[in-house]
Amino acid sequence: MKFHGVFEPPGDKSISHRIALVSLLARGECAAWNYSTALDCMTSLQAVRSLGGHAVFQNGTLRLRGAEGNLRESATVDCGNSGTTMRLLMGILAGTAGRFTLVGDDSLMKRPMERAARPLREMGGFVACGEGGVPPIAIVGSRLTGIQYTLPTPSAQLKSAVLLAGTQADGRTELIEPVKSRDHTERLLKLCRARLYESANAWIVEKSDLHLPSTFSIPGDPSSAAFFLGAAGLSKGSVVTARGMLLNQTRIKYLEKYKEMGMDVDTELRGDIPEPWGNATVRYRGRLQPVEVEPHEMPLLIDEIPMLALLATQAHGKSLFHNISELRIKESDRVAALASELGRMGAHIEIVGNDMAAYGPTPLRAAGLLRSFDDHRIAMTLAVACAISGVSSDIDNPSCMAVSYPAFLRTMAELTK
């Protein structure tokens, strides 16, 4: 099936979360345009409101009023399916007066949170996970002291929790990042006048008086765009453009991989506030080559691996994905989900230790009811797999796509008509 056309991906999910949640600590008012309507981002807005913050939509614009850290004295916050909401709130609430409990849906209540709690306790915070290091999370806001902390694994959410706590801590917090991950929190904190400095492979933050920007325009989400841009590389005559998309280099590593696989990829920078943004176009150029994702690249591709794995099943040769452990603790075990459901469609995917291999090209076939495991990125990957192969298979709980891209199926229909 040919993919052809121009689309505008929804507002970036990562940036949307952060502008909403940072309003709990900052002062001032902000008009945010193109805030993501993804369910996860709506969860962050509801969390802000439940803690006493102000977040309302007026004529499609999100209006935030900074709470300056003056939150409700006690609150139970439902983080839904959003690990980002929960981990960033851990950093925010650890230094904020009050008693708080963070909970989530069945999936989130099984996800590991202890590694975000540990450095916050080192800073003097009272942050306690449930048995096994999973939610519920009990927090008693405390006076924090800065620490030196080396990230044990590349994680933008863990990094963000520590930096957000550091803006409230006495002294300075030095966060050492051996392997680079997404940098949205650093960029936003700088925009909010945080006392934040970069030094070699470390970030240094001191107690800060944060100010919201008066206006804030959120570019389109590149992780959401990855599905349709990648699909364009599979069918002769396909060309797809994502307009107004975030072009932050920590978020578009997958476009480099698409190029390595043989796709024709162009980007056009249109602006750089609040982050680089513009247009991205992918054109079909011919047969795909296998791809290899090295361990140090995985943090910059974590959300795009499902689509890359699908593409690898159609490439000519063996593709390798190294250091896949983080994929096992997302909304589902994405490694097992990809091997299982794409395997049922005829793909050849092997798991060996901490690596995943995909062999291609393998024709994909109908496989009855495909399981999404209630994971939005697995559901969207399977939907593209069915479209490119021209087969008809139902996907259980397709509504889970709304976690990140409520209009996914409608956009796909427009690009394939």
ZAMARGU-4260 file (C-alpha; in steps of 0.2 Angstrom, whole numbers, plus 5000, padded with zeros to 4 digits):
<rodrens>
0) 5000/5000/5000 | 5007/5017/4995 | 5008/5031/5008 | 5007/5049/5001 | 5004/5066/5008
5) 5007/5079/5021 | 5002/5078/5039 | 5004/5087/5056 | 5009/5076/5070 | 5001/5080/5087
10) 5010/5091/5099 | 5026/5083/5106 | 5021/5072/5121 | 5038/5075/5130 | 5038/5094/5129
15) 5019/5095/5134 | 5021/5085/5150 | 5036/5096/5155 | 5028/5113/5152 | 5013/5107/5162
20) 5022/5099/5177 | 5035/5113/5178 | 5021/5125/5181 | 5019/5118/5198 | 5036/5125/5203
25) 5037/5141/5193 | 5029/5158/5194 | 5020/5168/5180 | 5007/5164/5167 | 5010/5155/5150
30) 4999/5152/5135 | 5004/5135/5127 | 4999/5132/5109 | 4998/5114/5102 | 4998/5105/5118
35) 4996/5087/5115 | 4979/5079/5117 | 4987/5062/5120 | 4979/5054/5135 | 4996/5054/5145
40) 4997/5072/5143 | 4979/5075/5148 | 4984/5065/5164 | 4998/5077/5168 | 4986/5092/5166
45) 4974/5083/5178 | 4989/5080/5190 | 4993/5098/5190 | 4975/5102/5194 | 4973/5089/5208
50) 4989/5097/5216 | 4981/5114/5216 | 4989/5121/5200 | 4979/5131/5187 | 4978/5123/5169
55) 4963/5127/5158 | 4960/5127/5139 | 4953/5143/5131 | 4950/5142/5112 | 4962/5128/5110
60) 4976/5137/5120 | 4982/5129/5136 | 4983/5143/5149 | 4995/5139/5164 | 4997/5149/5180
65) 5012/5145/5190 | 5009/5138/5207 | 5026/5143/5214 | 5027/5127/5224 | 5012/5131/5234
70) 5003/5115/5232 | 4989/5106/5242 | 4995/5100/5258 | 4989/5082/5254 | 4984/5074/5238
75) 4983/5057/5230 | 4987/5059/5211 | 4982/5047/5198 | 4995/5046/5185 | 4985/5034/5174
80) 4997/5025/5161 | 5010/5039/5161 | 5027/5034/5168 | 5033/5052/5163 | 5020/5060/5174
85) 5024/5049/5189 | 5043/5051/5188 | 5044/5069/5185 | 5031/5072/5200 | 5043/5062/5211
90) 5056/5075/5208 | 5044/5090/5210 | 5035/5084/5225 | 5051/5078/5235 | 5055/5096/5239
95) 5037/5103/5240 | 5028/5104/5257 | 5015/5091/5259 | 5010/5073/5259 | 5007/5065/5242
100) 5003/5048/5235 | 5006/5043/5217 | 4996/5029/5209 | 4992/5023/5192 | 4982/5011/5181
105) 4986/4992/5182 | 5001/4994/5169 | 5009/5008/5178 | 5007/5000/5195 | 5019/4986/5189
110) 5033/4998/5182 | 5049/5001/5191 | 5051/5017/5201 | 5064/5014/5214 | 5078/5020/5203
115) 5070/5037/5203 | 5067/5037/5221 | 5084/5032/5226 | 5093/5048/5222 | 5079/5059/5229
120) 5082/5050/5246 | 5100/5054/5244 | 5095/5072/5243 | 5085/5070/5259 | 5068/5067/5252
125) 5056/5055/5259 | 5051/5045/5244 | 5045/5027/5247 | 5040/5014/5234 | 5028/5000/5236
130) 5035/4982/5238 | 5046/4977/5224 | 5050/4995/5220 | 5034/4999/5211 | 5019/5011/5215
135) 5011/5017/5225 | 5024/5030/5229 | 5022/5039/5246 | 5031/5056/5247 | 5033/5068/5261
140) 5040/5085/5255 | 5057/5088/5263 | 5071/5100/5263 | 5083/5094/5250 | 5102/5095/5248
145) 5111/5095/5232 | 5121/5079/5228 | 5133/5072/5215 | 5124/5059/5205 | 5129/5048/5191
150) 5115/5041/5180 | 5116/5022/5181 | 5107/5020/5165 | 5102/5032/5151 | 5085/5039/5156
155) 5078/5056/5152 | 5064/5053/5165 | 5077/5049/5179 | 5088/5063/5174 | 5072/5075/5174
160) 5067/5069/5192 | 5084/5073/5199 | 5086/5090/5190 | 5068/5096/5195 | 5072/5091/5213
165) 5089/5100/5211 | 5080/5117/5207 | 5073/5116/5225 | 5089/5109/5234 | 5101/5119/5245
170) 5118/5119/5237 | 5122/5112/5220 | 5117/5096/5212 | 5129/5089/5199 | 5121/5076/5188
175) 5133/5065/5177 | 5126/5058/5161 | 5139/5045/5154 | 5127/5042/5139 | 5116/5056/5132
180) 5097/5055/5132 | 5083/5067/5128 | 5086/5085/5134 | 5069/5093/5135 | 5069/5096/5154
185) 5086/5105/5152 | 5080/5116/5138 | 5064/5120/5147 | 5073/5124/5164 | 5085/5136/5155
190) 5070/5144/5147 | 5062/5146/5164 | 5078/5155/5170 | 5084/5140/5180 | 5102/5141/5187
195) 5107/5127/5176 | 5124/5124/5168 | 5132/5111/5157 | 5150/5105/5160 | 5157/5091/5150
200) 5146/5076/5152 | 5137/5083/5167 | 5123/5095/5172 | 5124/5107/5187 | 5109/5114/5194
205) 5106/5126/5209 | 5091/5132/5219 | 5081/5142/5206 | 5067/5154/5205 | 5058/5148/5190
210) 5048/5159/5178 | 5036/5152/5165 | 5038/5159/5147 | 5023/5170/5143 | 5020/5160/5127
215) 5026/5143/5122 | 5023/5134/5105 | 5025/5115/5105 | 5031/5107/5089 | 5024/5091/5082
220) 5029/5074/5090 | 5043/5065/5080 | 5040/5049/5089 | 5022/5049/5082 | 5028/5054/5065
225) 5040/5040/5064 | 5027/5027/5060 | 5021/5036/5044 | 5038/5043/5039 | 5045/5025/5040
230) 5030/5017/5031 | 5034/5029/5016 | 5051/5019/5014 | 5042/5003/5011 | 5031/5006/4996
235) 5036/5012/4978 | 5029/5029/4974 | 5027/5034/4993 | 5032/5051/4999 | 5026/5058/5016
240) 5030/5074/5025 | 5028/5078/5043 | 5025/5097/5044 | 5029/5107/5060 | 5039/5093/5068
245) 5051/5094/5082 | 5069/5092/5075 | 5079/5091/5092 | 5094/5080/5088 | 5090/5069/5103
250) 5073/5065/5096 | 5076/5061/5077 | 5090/5048/5078 | 5078/5037/5069 | 5079/5047/5053
255) 5098/5043/5053 | 5093/5025/5054 | 5080/5027/5040 | 5094/5034/5029 | 5106/5020/5034
260) 5092/5008/5028 | 5091/5017/5011 | 5077/5029/5012 | 5077/5046/5005 | 5076/5058/5020
265) 5076/5077/5020 | 5073/5089/5034 | 5070/5108/5033 | 5073/5118/5049 | 5060/5132/5051
270) 5063/5138/5068 | 5072/5135/5085 | 5060/5141/5098 | 5057/5133/5110 | 5067/5119/5102
275) 5072/5116/5084 | 5057/5112/5073 | 5053/5111/5054 | 5047/5098/5041 | 5053/5080/5038
280) 5050/5071/5022 | 5054/5053/5018 | 5053/5046/5000 | 5053/5028/4994 | 5070/5024/4986
285) 5071/5005/4984 | 5075/4990/4994 | 5079/4992/5012 | 5096/4987/5020 | 5098/4980/5037
290) 5101/4991/5052 | 5111/4990/5068 | 5107/4999/5084 | 5122/5001/5096 | 5119/5001/5115
295) 5124/5020/5116 | 5110/5024/5103 | 5096/5015/5111 | 5091/5029/5123 | 5089/5040/5108
300) 5078/5028/5099 | 5068/5020/5113 | 5051/5025/5107 | 5055/5021/5089 | 5062/5004/5090
305) 5045/4995/5087 | 5044/5004/5070 | 5062/5001/5066 | 5059/4982/5070 | 5045/4982/5058
310) 5055/4990/5045 | 5069/4977/5048 | 5058/4963/5044 | 5056/4970/5027 | 5075/4974/5025
315) 5087/4962/5015 | 5097/4954/5028 | 5100/4953/5047 | 5096/4968/5058 | 5103/4969/5076
320) 5096/4979/5091 | 5108/4979/5106 | 5104/4983/5124 | 5085/4980/5123 | 5082/4979/5142
325) 5073/4996/5143 | 5060/4990/5130 | 5055/4976/5142 | 5049/4989/5156 | 5038/5001/5145
330) 5019/5000/5144 | 5022/4982/5140 | 5037/4970/5137 | 5039/4977/5119 | 5053/4965/5115
335) 5041/4950/5118 | 5026/4959/5110 | 5036/4962/5094 | 5043/4945/5093 | 5026/4937/5096
340) 5014/4947/5086 | 5025/4951/5071 | 5030/4933/5072 | 5012/4928/5070 | 5011/4938/5054
345) 5026/4929/5047 | 5041/4940/5053 | 5057/4931/5059 | 5063/4940/5075 | 5075/4932/5088
350) 5079/4937/5106 | 5096/4932/5112 | 5101/4938/5129 | 5100/4957/5129 | 5099/4958/5110
355) 5086/4957/5097 | 5088/4951/5079 | 5076/4953/5064 | 5078/4944/5047 | 5071/4950/5031
360) 5063/4952/5020 | 5048/4941/5026 | 5031/4943/5018 | 5018/4948/5031 | 5001/4939/5032
365) 4984/4940/5041 | 4985/4933/5058 | 4967/4934/5066 | 4966/4945/5081 | 4983/4954/5085
370) 4987/4958/5103 | 4992/4976/5107 | 4995/4972/5125 | 4987/4988/5129 | 5003/4997/5123
375) 5000/5012/5111 | 5016/5010/5101 | 5014/4991/5099 | 4996/4994/5092 | 5002/5008/5080
380) 5016/4996/5074 | 5004/4982/5070 | 4992/4994/5062 | 5006/5000/5050 | 5011/4981/5047
385) 4994/4977/5042 | 4993/4992/5030 | 5010/4990/5021 | 5006/4971/5019 | 4988/4974/5013
390) 4981/4962/5025 | 4966/4963/5036 | 4969/4959/5055 | 4960/4966/5070 | 4970/4973/5084
395) 4963/4971/5101 | 4961/4988/5111 | 4965/4999/5097 | 4959/5014/5108 | 4976/5012/5117
400) 4983/5022/5103 | 4975/5038/5111 | 4989/5037/5124 | 5000/5046/5112 | 4991/5049/5096
405) 4972/5050/5097 | 4970/5053/5078 | 4982/5039/5072 | 4970/5029/5062 | 4962/5044/5054
410) 4979/5051/5049 | 4984/5034/5042 | 4968/5033/5032 | 4971/5050/5024 | 4989/5046/5019
415) 4984/5029/5011 | 4968/5034/5002
</rodrens>
